[in-house]
Amino acid sequence: MASPSDFPCTHQGCNRTFKSQGGRTQHCNTHHRMLSPDSELDPSLDFTTKYHPKLNALPCNINGTFLPPSTQPPPCAAPNVTENKCWHPFEDRLAFDWAYYHFVELQSSACKIGKGLDLWLAERLKAGNDTPLPWSKADDMYETIDSIQEGDAPFITVELNYNGPLGDRPPKWVTQSYELCLRDSRRLLHNQLATTDFNNQFNPKPYRQFDSKGDRIWSNLMSGDWVWNEADTIAEDPRTHGSMLVPIVAGSDKTTVSVATGHQEYHPVYQSPGILTNTARRGHGNSVLPVAFLPIPKTNKREAKRPEFQRFARQLYHACLARIFEPLRAGMTVPEVVRCPDGHFRRAIYSLGPYIADYPEQVWLAGIVQGWCPKCEARPNNLDGNFNATRRRRHERTDLIIECFDPGTVWDYYGIRTDVVPFTHSFPRADIHVLLSPDLLHQLIKGTFKDHLVTWVNEYLYIRDGETRAMEIIHDIDRRISVVPLYAGLRRFSDGRNFEQWTGDDSKALMKVYVAAIAGHVPSEMVQAISTFMELCYIFRRNAITSSALSTAQDLLARFHTLRCIFITERVRTSISLPRQHALPHYIPSIALFGSPNGLCSSITESKHIKAVKEPWRRSSRFRALVQMLRTITRMEKLAALRRKFLQEQLLVGSTASTYLQPRNSDDEPPSNSANNEMDIDEGKDEVRDTHREFEEGFNDVGPEDGPQALSSVVLAARYERQYPKRLEKLAEYLNEPEFPLAFKTFLYTRKHPHRQVSNDVAVRIGFTGKIHVVHSAIARFYAPSDLCGAGGMYRQRIRCNPLWYGHSRRDTVFVVQDESQPGMQGMLIARVHLFFSFDDEDSQETVPCALVSWYLPASDDRDPDTGMWVVKPEGTRAYQPVQVIPLKSIARGAHLLPKYGVGFLPEFITHTNSLDEFDHYFINPYIDHHCHEFLSD
C-alpha cells in the first residue's frame, strides 16, 4: 500500500502538496523559480509615487484610535486546538475536505452526495469502525455549511409593487409583485476588505505615479484623478483625515442561462472594493461578488411599447439600485472602522465609484434616450462632430434642463428622459454620468472591431466585387487566418472567422491576425484604418498607461476618424455616428479619471456570470431556480471564506490522509534507507515526465507567473530528451544539420575570445568532447501586467522546438536582443529556433544553455505603411538557410510572424504547419499579446 506521505510547497502563499520530492522540485522550478543572474530588474520599471496627504489610510485599533507608526497588525484568533474546535462547525479536517470537495470542486448533486456518504459509511464498517458519519444525508451537510460564520452575507428578498394609478382594467404587470434579491452591501464589503488573499494587491491611499522619465502613469483605480479629487472633497471635513477612501466599483449586466428552456434571464449586480488592484479584480475569488439580482419586469409586446410600462421598468430599476447601496450611505460621510487585507484596522469612508456596464445598460443608468451618449450631449446624428465643444452631462445640468424645458424638448434636443431619476442622484458626491466607466469588451473589441470594422470590410467586398467574387475573397481571408503559424496561447481558427457564436475571446483572438489577412484584398486606406484602430485599442488595453501613451492615443484617434471615412467613400456607410465608436474620445479623459480601463471592463462581470449565475443555475431544479441559486452562492462563499481561514491558520498543510499520520521530522524527509531514496528519485522523474507530457499536449504554454517583478529570463525545460545522441557530430547527423558543428565551435571560440575575430580554421582549432543535452522547449518569463499575469505582474510563455508536434515539426520564432540601448526592433532581430540544448563548459564547469537558430533579416528600415508592422525576410534561400548558435540569455521572448500574403489567393497546400517555410516576407505581429505591443513600440 502506498504511503500517503506529503511534500508541501515551501513557497509562501502556495498550498500545493506533492507525493515526492521530485514532484515538489519540478513544481518549484516551474512556478517559483528564483531569478537567474541575467534577470536584473528593468530600470524603466522604477516609479516615483506621491500619496494623498490627508486621506492617507493610517492604521488604527478596533475603536478607531490611530496607532503609532510601524505598529504590527493585531493577530488573528488562534485555532482552539485544546478544545478540538478548530474545525468548527465541522468535526475534523476529513469532514471539511469531504464537504469542500463535493460541494465546491465536484459540485455534486444531493443524490450523489448521498451516494458518497453511503460509500464512506461502508468503508468505515468494513474497517470495523461503527462510529457514525458527520452526516447521514445531504441536507445534514448543507446545515453544517449554513452554520459557517465566516463570509456570511445572506440574501434577502424584498417585494416591490407598482404604486401608480391602476385604471379600470389594469394589465398584469401593474398588479403583480416584483422580487429584489439582495444582501447587505456593507456587510459584503467588509467581508471583501478583510480577505487576506489581497494583502499585496490593494492600494489603501490615493496616489499619483510617475516613471523614470517623469511621465504620469495611470494603472489602478487609486492612481486616477477621480479618486484624488474625491479625497480632496472629503478631506474638507477634518474628521476624515487619516481615513481610507474606499470607492465602491459596481457593475450589472443581463445574462441568459438557457435558450432551450425559454430564454431564462437574470440581472445580477456586482460589487468590488475600489482599493483592489486591476490584477486582483480581473482574477478569480471574492474581489467581485454578486450583491443583488434585479427584478426583470416582463409583459407582451404591445404592453412593452407603452410609455407607462417603460417608465415603470426604469423607475423600478433605479429604486432597486438605490436600495442595494443604501447600507453604505452612512459610511459616505462618517468614517467607520474596517479590517483590511493586511490585518490592520483602518477608518474607511465610502464613495460610489465607477460603474461597469455595456451601452444598453448605460442608457438605463443615465436615464437617457437610446442612441444618445450617456456622458455628453452630442446629437445622435453627429456624435463625433465636435467633441471638445460638446457639453458634458452632469446631474446639476440635467436638473436645470428639465426645470427649464417641456418634456418633449428635453427628449428631442437633449436626449434626457424626464420620467427617470438616476439612483446616484441621492448619494453624496455621486454622478452617474461621470462614474460610467469605459467598456473595452463591448465598445472596442466586440463593438468597433467585430461588429463594425470586420462587418464593413465584408460589405465593401460585396459592393465592389459582387456576391460570387466577394464570397471567394472572404473565403481566402478565412484561409489566411487559418494558416497563421502556431504560437503559445493563440487560438487557432481552423475555418477562419466563419462560425456562429462569437465570444469576447474569439474577437480578441481575431484581432491578433486580421490585419495581415485582409492586406492585398482591400484598399490601403481601409487596412490603415483598421491597423490604426488596433494601435489605439492596444494602448487602451494596457495595464499601465503613461501620459506619453495618452498623447499617442489622441493622435491615433484623430487619424482613425480621418481614415474610417474610406467606408463612406466606398458607399459602405452613409455616415458614421455610432454610440460605441463615439465612446472612443471619452477614453482619454476617463483613463485620467479612473486609471487603466482593463480593471473596469464588462468582461470582468461577464466572467463572473459563470460562477454567480450559470453554474448555480445548472445545480438548481429549474423550478423557482433563483432561490436555490442564491443559497448555492452563499454556501460557496462561506466554504471559500472558511478555507481561507484554515489556510491562514496552517490547518490545511499536506493532504487529508497525512493529517492522520504520526508527525515526521522537521523537513518532512523520508526514511534514510537507500530504497526509499531511490523510490523518491524515480517518482520525481515520473512526475517530471507527466508534467512534460501535459505540456506536450498543449496545456500551460502561457499563463500567469508567480514571483517578483523582473525584466525577462529564459530557461530551458527541466527534462532532457533521451533519444538524441550526446556527441556533437552524431547529433548533427541525427538532426540533418551539417553546419551545426561549425556553428557550435564558432560559438565556443567567441565565448572564450569575445574580442577576437573568428579565424577560418576554427573547426580545427576548437575541440569539444563533452556531452550535449537536447530539450524541446524553453520557458520565457517577463513583466507583462497588461496580460493575464501573476500578482507580481509576471507572465510565462513556452517556446517550442519540437520535431513532432501533433504529427508535424514545430519550430517557433523568437526575439533576439542585439543592442539593449536601442528601442523596439531597432535593437533586435528575429530568429527561428532549430534546437534548444545545453552543454557543460570544460573550463568554467558551468552548464551553458544555447539555441541553434536561423535568421529573419529586416526587409526595410521602416514599418509597412499599410499595416504598421515591421517586415522581415528569411536569410538565405528556401533550400539553404545558414544557422548560428546563440546563448539562451540573448532571447528576450517568443515572436509571432504573419505571412505577407500579397494580392493573390492562397495555395491549397499551405497550412499552419508549413506557413513559416513558404513565403518570402513576414510581418512581425505586434498584436499577439499586450507585452509584445509595448515591447515593439518605439
Secondary structure, 3 states (H helix, E strand, C coil): CCCCCCEECCCCCCCCEECCHHHHHHHHHHHCCCCCCCCCCCHHHCCEEEECCCCCCCEECCCCCECCCCCCCCCCCCCCCCCCCCCCCCCCHHHHHHHHHHHHHCCCCHHHHHHHHHHHHHHHHHCCCCCCCCCCCHHHHHHHHHCCCCCCCCCEEEEEECCCCCCCCCCHHHHCEEEEEECCHHHHHHHHHCCHHHCCCECCCCEEEECCCCCEEECCHHHCHHHHHHHHHHCCCHHHCCCEEEEEEEEECCEEEECCCCCEEECEEEEEECCECHHHHHCCCCCCEEEEECCCCCCCHHHHCCHHHHHHHHHHHHHHHHHHHHHHCHHHCCCEEEECCCCCEEEEEEEEEEEECCHHHHHHHHCECCCCCCCECCCHHHCCCCHHHCCECCHHHHHHHHHHCCHHHHHHHHCECCCCCCHHHHCCCCCHHHHECCCHHHHHHHHHHHHHHHHHHHHHHHHHHHHHHHHHHHHHHHHHHHCCCCCCCCCCCCCCCCCCCCCHHHHHHHHCCHHHHHECCECHHHHHHHHHHHHHHHHHCCCCEEHHHHHHHHHHHHHHHHHCCHHHHCCCCCCCCCHHHHHHHHHHHHHHHHCCHHHCCHHHHHHHHHHHHHHHHHCCCCCCHHHHHHHHHHHHHHHHHHHHHHHHCCCCCCCCHHHHCCCCCCCCCCCCCHHHHHHHHHHHHHHHHHHHHHHHCCCCCEEEECCCCCCEEEEECCCCCCCCCCCHHHHHHHHCCCCHHHHHHHHHHHHHCCCCCCCCCHHHHCCCCCCEEEECEEEEEEECCCCCCCCCCEEEEEEEEEEEECCEEEECEEEEECCCCCCHHHHEEEEEEEEEEEEECCCCCCEEEEEEEEEEEECCCCCCCCCCCCEEEECCCCCCCCEEEEEHHHEEEEECEEECCCCCCCCCCCCCCCCCCCCCCEEECCCCCHHHHHHHCC
